[in-house]
């Protein structure tokens, strides 16, 4: 009897299973409801002000195309068959329409949204909750790297701007609401929680630091508000992971601190200028942790010749674990931190080299010239290029041992597209010149001019050769 009593006393606090002690929650937790039977649990007051700040955005884009049947009507047989008075000049332009959302951030009409919502739009129209009038909007600035853009309308009365929250106060499990215009059905509010913080490697933009939520985010919600239970903005809804196109409970929002920083700079300068080190980096994996004293940071894989990192003496194998007192956990965080500085700013970087700590002073340069060589026309017959980095390596599944310059896009109907160049190809050599970065591309173009050039690319581990000019 005493033995049974002792066992029951132990079980009241823990379960003993060999050497495993399981911590149990206290029994008898109360299931609560509103304090009276005539009360309804509601967040209406919390989201009411936020709803007034979320707008619907409609865009139009005029797309020119070549009708594939035109060549048939050049044949006299078809002209006789359809009749000489038949209109052979078939339309060569169509209008592409899209819907999204935005958030009012000032009384005089500044609105923040996703870059992908308004990118390349010829017309942008905004409608405000409670107002049937359609406002024409102009683009103030856009930043593809963070997927943030600012547009502006000219309202006749003061608008209701959103209240900003703080990203550093967010906790996993916080109740949140997504407000937007899903599927064009009009203003909608959905509820969920914060599922995770600081998510990267999603493949959406360059500077990823997402809030993950299970609040329903669907097509049309992009650019809308993610607010906390008091109605304060904590993020801009950006994307979902879905196989069907609908919501599967995995949505992503850009944190409010990044939104505030980028939007402020776009309004002030019209563009974003970010600091640039000129390094290729990767995370510490389990094997690399064995050879470094620090267990967090970003490992330097390569240095762009002549870059800020090169001038400061950064070397391959250096582990960067701190920038201006900010601890660096991984490659994505280093990229975000450096990108938060302006070009020509000086930073103090702490590295580990040969198991010894070292402090380096570094003056950042601008990465604008490193992104692409020609924004409008492309180069080498119509290709758009970028240096390899941890994000695009992950996106295109490019191994760390592959060095070169990434083809990020190919201009439609260009000679490069017709030759067979594809996005994801890595240019490794032009003629007899080895290519490791965009500066090498510039030197090759200068050396070989406009004449046809042999271009070698690495595609999924196989080397192909193309002739481009």
C-alpha positions as CSV (number, residue, x, y, z in Angstrom):
1,X,0.0,0.0,0.0
2,X,2.8,2.4,0.9
3,X,4.6,1.5,-2.4
4,X,1.5,2.3,-4.4
5,X,1.1,5.6,-2.6
6,X,4.7,6.6,-3.3
7,X,4.4,5.8,-7.0
8,X,1.2,7.9,-7.2
9,X,3.0,10.8,-5.5
10,X,5.9,10.7,-8.0
11,X,3.5,10.4,-11.0
12,X,1.8,13.6,-9.8
13,X,4.8,15.7,-10.8
14,X,6.8,13.5,-13.3
15,X,6.7,10.3,-15.2
16,X,9.7,8.1,-14.7
17,X,10.6,5.9,-17.7
18,X,14.1,4.6,-17.3
19,X,16.3,7.8,-17.4
20,X,13.6,9.9,-19.1
21,X,11.8,12.5,-16.9
22,X,8.8,14.0,-18.6
23,X,7.7,17.5,-17.5
24,X,3.9,17.6,-17.1
25,X,1.7,20.6,-17.3
26,X,-0.4,21.3,-14.2
27,X,-3.7,19.5,-14.2
28,X,-7.1,21.3,-13.9
29,X,-6.4,24.1,-16.4
30,X,-9.5,26.4,-16.7
31,X,-11.4,26.7,-19.9
32,X,-12.5,30.3,-20.0
33,X,-15.0,32.3,-22.0
34,X,-16.2,35.9,-22.0
35,X,-17.1,37.1,-18.5
36,X,-20.8,36.8,-19.1
37,X,-23.1,34.7,-21.4
38,X,-24.0,38.0,-23.2
39,X,-20.5,38.8,-24.4
40,X,-18.8,37.8,-27.7
41,X,-15.0,37.6,-28.0
42,X,-14.2,40.0,-30.9
43,X,-11.1,41.8,-32.3
44,X,-13.3,44.2,-34.3
45,X,-12.1,47.3,-32.5
46,X,-8.5,46.2,-32.8
47,X,-8.6,45.9,-36.6
48,X,-11.1,48.7,-37.4
49,X,-8.5,51.4,-37.7
50,X,-6.1,49.2,-39.6
51,X,-8.9,48.2,-42.1
52,X,-9.2,51.9,-43.1
53,X,-5.6,52.0,-44.0
54,X,-5.6,49.0,-46.4
55,X,-6.4,49.8,-50.0
56,X,-7.1,47.9,-53.2
57,X,-4.7,48.3,-56.1
58,X,-5.5,47.5,-59.7
59,X,-2.9,47.6,-62.4
60,X,-2.9,47.5,-66.2
61,X,0.0,46.5,-68.4
62,X,0.0,46.8,-72.2
63,X,1.7,43.8,-73.7
64,X,2.8,43.8,-77.3
65,X,3.0,40.5,-79.1
66,X,3.5,39.0,-82.6
67,X,0.6,37.0,-83.9
68,X,1.9,33.7,-85.2
69,X,-0.8,33.5,-87.9
70,X,0.2,36.7,-89.7
71,X,2.6,34.9,-92.0
72,X,-0.3,32.8,-93.3
73,X,-2.2,35.8,-94.5
74,X,0.7,36.8,-96.6
75,X,-0.2,33.8,-98.8
76,X,-2.6,34.8,-101.7
77,X,-4.5,31.5,-101.1
78,X,-5.6,32.5,-97.6
79,X,-6.4,36.0,-98.7
80,X,-8.7,34.7,-101.4
81,X,-10.2,32.1,-99.0
82,X,-11.1,34.7,-96.3
83,X,-11.9,37.5,-98.8
84,X,-10.0,40.5,-99.9
85,X,-12.0,42.7,-97.4
86,X,-11.2,40.6,-94.4
87,X,-9.2,42.4,-91.7
88,X,-5.8,40.7,-91.8
89,X,-4.3,43.2,-89.3
90,X,-5.0,41.1,-86.2
91,X,-4.4,42.8,-82.8
92,X,-0.8,42.8,-81.7
93,X,-1.4,44.2,-78.2
94,X,-3.4,43.1,-75.2
95,X,-3.9,44.5,-71.7
96,X,-2.8,42.4,-68.7
97,X,-4.7,43.3,-65.5
98,X,-3.7,42.4,-61.9
99,X,-5.0,43.1,-58.4
100,X,-3.2,43.6,-55.2
101,X,-3.3,45.5,-51.9
102,X,-1.5,48.4,-50.3
103,X,-1.2,50.2,-47.0
104,X,-1.6,53.9,-46.4
105,X,1.4,55.2,-44.4
106,X,0.7,59.0,-44.5
107,X,-2.3,61.3,-44.4
108,X,-1.3,62.9,-47.8
109,X,-1.5,59.7,-49.8
110,X,1.8,57.7,-49.6
111,X,1.1,54.0,-49.9
112,X,3.4,51.0,-49.4
113,X,3.0,47.8,-51.3
114,X,5.0,45.0,-52.9
115,X,7.2,45.8,-55.8
116,X,5.8,42.8,-57.7
117,X,2.3,44.2,-57.4
118,X,3.1,47.4,-59.4
119,X,6.2,46.4,-61.3
120,X,6.1,47.3,-65.0
121,X,2.5,48.6,-64.7
122,X,1.4,51.2,-67.2
123,X,-1.6,52.3,-65.1
124,X,-2.1,52.0,-61.3
125,X,-5.5,52.6,-59.8
126,X,-6.3,52.7,-56.0
127,X,-9.6,52.4,-54.2
128,X,-9.9,53.3,-50.5
129,X,-12.3,51.6,-48.1
130,X,-15.6,53.6,-47.8
131,X,-14.8,55.6,-51.0
132,X,-16.1,54.6,-54.4
133,X,-13.8,57.0,-56.2
134,X,-10.8,55.5,-58.1
135,X,-7.5,57.3,-57.6
136,X,-4.7,57.3,-60.2
137,X,-1.4,56.5,-58.5
138,X,2.2,57.3,-59.4
139,X,5.3,55.3,-58.5
140,X,7.5,57.1,-56.0
141,X,10.1,54.4,-55.8
142,X,10.6,50.7,-55.9
143,X,13.1,48.2,-54.5
144,X,13.1,44.7,-56.2
145,X,15.7,43.4,-53.7
146,X,13.3,43.8,-50.8
147,X,10.1,43.6,-52.9
148,X,8.9,46.9,-51.4
149,X,7.5,49.8,-53.4
150,X,5.9,53.2,-52.6
151,X,3.1,54.8,-54.7
152,X,1.2,58.0,-54.1
153,X,-2.3,59.3,-54.7
154,X,-3.6,62.8,-54.4
155,X,-6.7,62.6,-52.1
156,X,-9.1,65.5,-51.5
157,X,-9.2,64.8,-47.8
158,X,-6.8,63.5,-45.2
159,X,-6.4,59.7,-45.2
160,X,-6.1,57.3,-42.2
161,X,-2.5,56.0,-42.1
162,X,-1.6,52.7,-40.4
163,X,0.0,52.6,-37.0
164,X,3.4,51.0,-37.0
165,X,4.5,48.3,-34.6
166,X,8.0,46.9,-33.8
167,X,9.5,43.8,-35.4
168,X,11.8,43.2,-32.4
169,X,8.8,42.7,-30.1
170,X,7.2,39.9,-32.1
171,X,6.9,36.4,-30.7
172,X,6.0,33.1,-32.3
173,X,2.5,32.4,-31.3
174,X,1.3,36.0,-31.4
175,X,-2.2,36.4,-32.8
176,X,-2.2,38.3,-36.1
177,X,-4.6,39.4,-38.8
178,X,-4.0,39.6,-42.6
179,X,-5.9,42.4,-44.3
180,X,-6.1,42.7,-48.0
181,X,-8.0,42.1,-51.3
182,X,-7.8,38.3,-52.0
183,X,-9.0,37.2,-55.4
184,X,-10.5,40.7,-56.0
185,X,-13.5,40.0,-53.7
186,X,-12.8,43.2,-51.7
187,X,-11.5,43.9,-48.3
188,X,-11.0,40.8,-46.2
189,X,-9.6,40.1,-42.7
190,X,-8.2,36.7,-41.8
191,X,-6.8,35.5,-38.5
192,X,-3.8,33.3,-37.5
193,X,-0.7,33.3,-35.5
194,X,3.0,34.0,-36.1
195,X,4.3,30.6,-37.1
196,X,8.0,31.6,-37.3
197,X,10.4,34.5,-37.5
198,X,13.5,35.4,-39.5
199,X,12.7,33.0,-42.3
200,X,15.0,33.1,-45.4
201,X,15.8,31.0,-48.4
202,X,12.2,31.3,-49.6
203,X,13.5,32.5,-53.0
204,X,11.2,35.5,-53.1
205,X,13.6,38.4,-52.9
206,X,17.3,39.1,-52.1
207,X,17.0,40.4,-48.6
208,X,14.8,37.8,-46.9
209,X,13.8,38.0,-43.3
210,X,10.2,37.0,-43.4
211,X,7.5,36.6,-40.7
212,X,5.8,33.3,-41.4
213,X,2.1,33.1,-40.6
214,X,-0.9,30.7,-41.0
215,X,-3.3,33.6,-41.5
216,X,-4.9,33.1,-44.9
217,X,-2.9,35.0,-47.5
218,X,-4.2,34.5,-51.1
219,X,-3.6,36.0,-54.5
220,X,-4.5,39.7,-54.2
221,X,-3.4,39.9,-50.6
222,X,0.1,40.9,-51.7
223,X,1.0,44.3,-50.4
224,X,-1.7,44.2,-47.7
225,X,-1.2,44.6,-44.0
226,X,-0.3,42.0,-41.4
227,X,-1.3,43.5,-38.0
228,X,-1.1,42.4,-34.4
229,X,-4.1,42.0,-32.1
230,X,-4.1,45.7,-31.3
231,X,-4.2,46.6,-35.0
232,X,-0.5,47.8,-35.4
233,X,1.3,47.0,-38.6
234,X,3.9,44.3,-38.1
235,X,4.5,43.3,-41.8
236,X,3.5,43.6,-45.4
237,X,2.0,40.4,-46.8
238,X,4.2,39.2,-49.6
239,X,3.8,35.6,-50.7
240,X,2.5,32.1,-50.0
241,X,3.9,28.6,-50.5
242,X,1.2,26.7,-52.4
243,X,0.9,23.8,-54.9
244,X,-2.7,24.6,-55.8
245,X,-2.5,28.4,-55.9
246,X,-4.7,28.7,-52.7
247,X,-3.7,29.1,-49.1
248,X,-2.1,26.2,-47.3
249,X,-1.3,28.0,-44.1
250,X,2.3,29.0,-45.1
251,X,2.3,32.7,-45.8
252,X,5.2,35.3,-45.6
253,X,5.3,38.9,-44.7
254,X,8.1,41.5,-44.8
255,X,8.8,42.7,-41.3
256,X,7.7,46.2,-40.4
257,X,11.2,47.5,-39.6
258,X,12.4,46.7,-43.1
259,X,9.2,48.2,-44.5
260,X,9.7,51.4,-42.6
261,X,13.4,51.8,-43.5
262,X,12.9,51.1,-47.2
263,X,9.7,53.1,-47.6
264,X,11.3,56.1,-45.9
265,X,14.3,56.0,-48.2
266,X,12.2,55.6,-51.3
267,X,10.1,58.6,-50.4
268,X,13.2,60.7,-49.7
269,X,15.6,59.5,-52.5
270,X,13.4,57.7,-54.9
271,X,15.7,54.6,-54.8
272,X,17.6,52.4,-52.5
273,X,21.4,52.5,-52.4
274,X,22.9,49.6,-50.4
275,X,26.4,49.0,-49.2
276,X,28.3,46.2,-50.9
277,X,31.3,44.2,-49.7
278,X,32.0,42.0,-52.7
279,X,32.1,38.5,-51.2
280,X,30.5,35.2,-51.9
281,X,29.4,33.6,-48.6
282,X,27.7,30.6,-47.1
283,X,26.3,29.3,-43.8
284,X,28.2,27.2,-41.3
285,X,27.1,23.6,-41.6
286,X,27.9,20.9,-39.0
287,X,31.2,20.0,-40.7
288,X,32.4,23.6,-40.9
289,X,31.5,24.2,-37.2
290,X,34.2,21.7,-36.3
291,X,37.0,23.8,-37.8
292,X,35.9,27.2,-36.4
293,X,35.8,28.4,-32.8
294,X,32.7,30.5,-33.5
295,X,29.6,28.5,-34.2
296,X,27.7,31.2,-36.0
297,X,28.6,33.5,-38.9
298,X,29.1,33.6,-42.6
299,X,32.0,31.8,-44.3
300,X,33.7,33.7,-47.2
301,X,34.0,31.6,-50.3
302,X,35.3,34.2,-52.8
303,X,36.1,37.8,-53.1
304,X,35.4,40.1,-56.0
305,X,38.7,41.6,-57.3
306,X,38.9,45.3,-56.5
307,X,35.9,45.2,-54.2
308,X,35.6,46.7,-50.7
309,X,36.4,43.3,-49.1
310,X,39.4,42.8,-51.4
311,X,40.8,46.2,-50.5
312,X,40.2,45.5,-46.7
313,X,42.1,42.2,-46.9
314,X,39.2,39.8,-46.5
315,X,40.3,36.3,-47.5
316,X,38.7,33.0,-48.5
317,X,37.8,31.0,-45.4
318,X,37.4,34.0,-43.2
319,X,34.4,33.6,-40.9
320,X,32.5,36.9,-40.4
321,X,30.7,36.8,-37.1
322,X,30.1,40.5,-36.2
323,X,29.5,43.8,-38.0
324,X,29.5,47.0,-35.9
325,X,28.6,45.1,-32.8
326,X,25.8,43.1,-34.5
327,X,26.2,39.4,-34.1
328,X,26.0,37.6,-37.5
329,X,24.3,34.2,-37.3
330,X,24.3,33.2,-41.0
331,X,25.0,34.4,-44.6
332,X,21.5,35.8,-45.0
333,X,21.9,38.0,-41.9
334,X,25.3,39.3,-43.1
335,X,23.7,40.2,-46.4
336,X,20.8,42.0,-44.7
337,X,23.1,43.9,-42.2
338,X,25.5,45.1,-44.9
339,X,22.6,46.0,-47.2
340,X,21.2,48.3,-44.4
341,X,24.3,50.5,-44.7
342,X,24.8,53.1,-47.4
343,X,27.7,53.0,-49.9
344,X,30.9,54.6,-48.6
345,X,30.0,54.0,-45.0
346,X,32.8,52.5,-42.8
347,X,32.0,49.4,-40.8
348,X,34.0,47.4,-38.3
349,X,34.0,43.7,-39.1
350,X,35.1,40.9,-36.8
351,X,36.4,37.7,-38.4
352,X,37.9,34.4,-37.4
353,X,40.9,33.4,-39.4
354,X,43.0,30.3,-38.6
355,X,41.1,30.1,-35.2
356,X,42.2,33.6,-34.3
357,X,39.9,36.6,-34.0
358,X,40.7,39.7,-36.1
359,X,39.1,43.1,-36.5
360,X,39.0,44.8,-39.9
361,X,37.9,48.3,-40.9
362,X,36.1,48.3,-44.2
363,X,34.6,51.0,-46.4
364,X,31.6,49.8,-48.3
365,X,31.1,50.3,-52.0
366,X,27.9,50.3,-54.1
367,X,26.4,47.1,-55.5
368,X,24.3,48.9,-58.1
369,X,26.8,48.4,-60.8
370,X,27.2,44.8,-59.8
371,X,23.6,43.8,-60.3
372,X,23.3,44.0,-64.0
373,X,25.3,45.4,-66.9
374,X,22.4,46.8,-68.8
375,X,19.0,47.2,-67.3
376,X,17.2,48.0,-70.6
377,X,18.9,46.0,-73.3
378,X,20.9,43.3,-71.6
379,X,24.3,42.3,-72.9
380,X,25.6,39.4,-75.0
381,X,22.5,39.5,-77.2
382,X,20.0,40.1,-74.4
383,X,21.0,38.4,-71.1
384,X,20.7,40.0,-67.7
385,X,23.4,39.1,-65.2
386,X,24.2,38.9,-61.5
387,X,27.2,37.9,-59.4
388,X,26.6,34.6,-57.6
389,X,25.6,34.8,-54.0
390,X,24.1,32.5,-51.4
391,X,20.5,33.3,-52.3
392,X,20.7,32.8,-56.1
393,X,22.9,29.7,-55.6
394,X,20.1,28.3,-53.4
395,X,17.4,29.4,-55.9
396,X,19.0,27.9,-58.9
397,X,20.7,24.9,-57.1
398,X,24.2,26.0,-58.1
399,X,26.9,24.2,-56.1
400,X,29.4,26.3,-54.2
401,X,32.3,25.1,-56.3
402,X,30.8,26.6,-59.5
403,X,32.3,30.1,-60.1
404,X,31.1,32.5,-62.7
405,X,28.3,35.0,-63.5
406,X,24.6,34.0,-63.3
407,X,22.1,34.6,-66.1
408,X,19.1,35.9,-64.2
409,X,16.9,36.5,-67.2
410,X,16.9,36.5,-71.0
411,X,15.2,39.1,-73.1
412,X,12.3,37.6,-75.1
413,X,12.9,37.1,-78.8
414,X,16.6,38.2,-78.4
415,X,19.5,36.6,-80.2
416,X,20.6,35.1,-76.8
417,X,17.2,33.4,-76.3
418,X,17.3,32.1,-79.9
419,X,20.8,30.8,-79.3
420,X,19.5,28.8,-76.3
421,X,20.8,30.8,-73.3
422,X,18.5,30.2,-70.3
423,X,18.0,31.8,-66.9
424,X,20.1,29.8,-64.4
425,X,23.0,29.3,-66.7
426,X,26.4,30.3,-65.3
427,X,28.8,32.0,-67.7
428,X,32.2,30.6,-66.9
429,X,34.3,31.7,-69.9
430,X,34.2,34.1,-72.8
431,X,36.6,33.3,-75.6
432,X,39.9,32.5,-73.7
433,X,39.0,34.7,-70.7
434,X,37.8,32.9,-67.5
435,X,34.8,34.6,-65.9
436,X,34.4,34.8,-62.1
437,X,32.4,38.0,-61.6
438,X,30.7,40.9,-63.4
439,X,33.9,42.9,-63.6
440,X,35.3,40.0,-65.7
441,X,32.3,40.3,-68.0
442,X,33.0,44.0,-68.5
443,X,36.6,43.4,-69.3
444,X,35.7,40.7,-71.8
445,X,33.2,42.9,-73.5
446,X,35.8,45.7,-73.7
447,X,38.4,43.3,-75.0
448,X,36.3,41.5,-77.7
449,X,33.9,44.3,-78.7
450,X,30.8,43.6,-80.7
451,X,32.2,40.7,-82.7
452,X,30.7,37.2,-82.2
453,X,32.2,35.6,-79.1
454,X,32.4,32.0,-77.9
455,X,30.6,31.9,-74.5
456,X,30.9,28.9,-72.2
457,X,28.2,28.3,-69.6
458,X,27.7,25.8,-66.9
459,X,24.2,24.3,-66.8
460,X,23.5,21.8,-64.1
461,X,27.1,20.6,-64.1
462,X,27.4,20.4,-67.9
463,X,29.4,22.8,-70.0
464,X,27.7,24.3,-73.2
465,X,29.2,26.6,-75.7
466,X,27.2,29.4,-77.5
467,X,28.2,32.1,-80.0
468,X,26.9,35.5,-78.9
469,X,27.7,39.1,-79.6
